[in-house]
Amino acid sequence: MRHRWIRRIARILSAIGLVGALAACAPPAEPPDTITLAMWATLPAEANAMDRAIAAFKTATGITVKKVVITDKYMDVIRSRFAARITPDVMYLDSAEAPFLIKSDVLLPLDAALQDPADFPSQFLDAFRGDDHHLYGIPKDYSTLALYVNTDLLAAAGWRIADIPRDEDGLMAFALKLQKRLPRGVGAMLFEADLARHLSAIEAFGQPITDREGNATLTGVPGVEAYLQAYVDGRRAGALLSPKDDLGADSPGAAFGAGKAVMMIEGPWALASLHQDFPAVKFVTLPTPTVNGKPQTMAFVVGYSIPKYARNPAGGIRFAQYMTSAGAADWSRYAGLLPVRRSVQARVAATQDPLLAAHIAGVPYATVWSRGTSLPAIESNFSNQFLAALNGSITVHQALARAQAAANREIERER
């Protein structure tokens, strides 16, 4: 669906030209002192923090911001507004979704708007660059994965935090030993089967999941098969549990908070729920285990982008600059999100939850969840086939081969 949408937008733009489209179809321009922001808000704190930031931005610039919170199917709504040429002046954009809009040529380049690029992790900026090397989004916040450990359950099983191996092979072996000492109904570790949780580990073996043409390259690396096989073996032994399939939980954080597992690898979004809904649970966070001798974790990055159809692009750019510089510190504190800019992170560090330290430590080596327009085909086929391997219907080797073949058929059809 997303690929068809890209081609449709591209054909429209090439047929009638962007300038003509804007002149014929765009609504009247916003007043120079008003802009529209499209965003999502996973937690109420984020929406409230944005209200504070908007008020501060108006005081600083005189520009009024109309906030539009899209609570469901954010990108579907955004695509429909692009198709109708009625877009916000500035919008949230996830790094995984950025390649589609960039390829469709519906975003403004922001190279000149970026302030102090050395203050941003380079891979976070690269996630918003097009094939033309121009920047189409300014990163604002991120989430990385970390290892969460229930210290009470671990101690009851006879181990300490220092006993937990810091490498993937050791952690999987430890989970099997830990399981033997746990009460019935409690697993050593929670896991998710989707590619978003495993991309950094898979690529730690030296082969990217796509080649230069965007084709899937999931096979031919023995280390990858061994890495995934450990999850299959761990699940069969009852040591590794899927929150949804094995426990019926809505999320890993809910299962972890309910005491259903000693460990999980999860993002910082779990912290608010754990603190609020499970205040009695004692836990620590550690960096994710090394894989193939390399530190690794995933990063999920969100930026500000400016649509070409924006009625007040100059105002949108000013807001993006403000929210990733002067306004970023207060917004990050109140929203509970991790700011991308290193200087902002340094300013807010003293007020942050200490449990975020393991997430922040992963930034230098984090793999951003973004692999071009081929990612959805690869993601869906990998997840489906890996789940089949976890259920025992096929081998890991077969799962990777089938996922690669099916993904490449889809990618070829959409070219």
Secondary structure, DSSP 8 states (H G I E B T S, - for coil): -HHHHHHHHHHHHHHH-HHHHHHHH------TTEEEEEE--SSHHHHHHHHHHHHHHHHHH--EEEEEE--S-HHHHHHHHHHTT---SEEEEETTTHHHHHHTT-B---GGG---GGGS-HHHHHTTB-TT--B--EEEEEEE-EEEEEHHHHHHTT--GGGS-SBHHHHHHHHHHHHTTS-TT-EEEE---SGGGTHHHHHTTS--SB-TTS-B---S-HHHHHHHHHHHHHHHTTSEE-HHHHH--SSHHHHHHTTSEEEEEE-THHHHHHHHH-TT--EEEEE--BBTTB---EEEEEEEE-BTT-SSHHHHHHHHHHHTTTTHHHHHHHHT-EESSHHHHHHHGGGS-GGGHHHHHTGGG-EES--GGGHHHHHHHHHHHHHHHHTTSS-HHHHHHHHHHHHHHHHHHT-
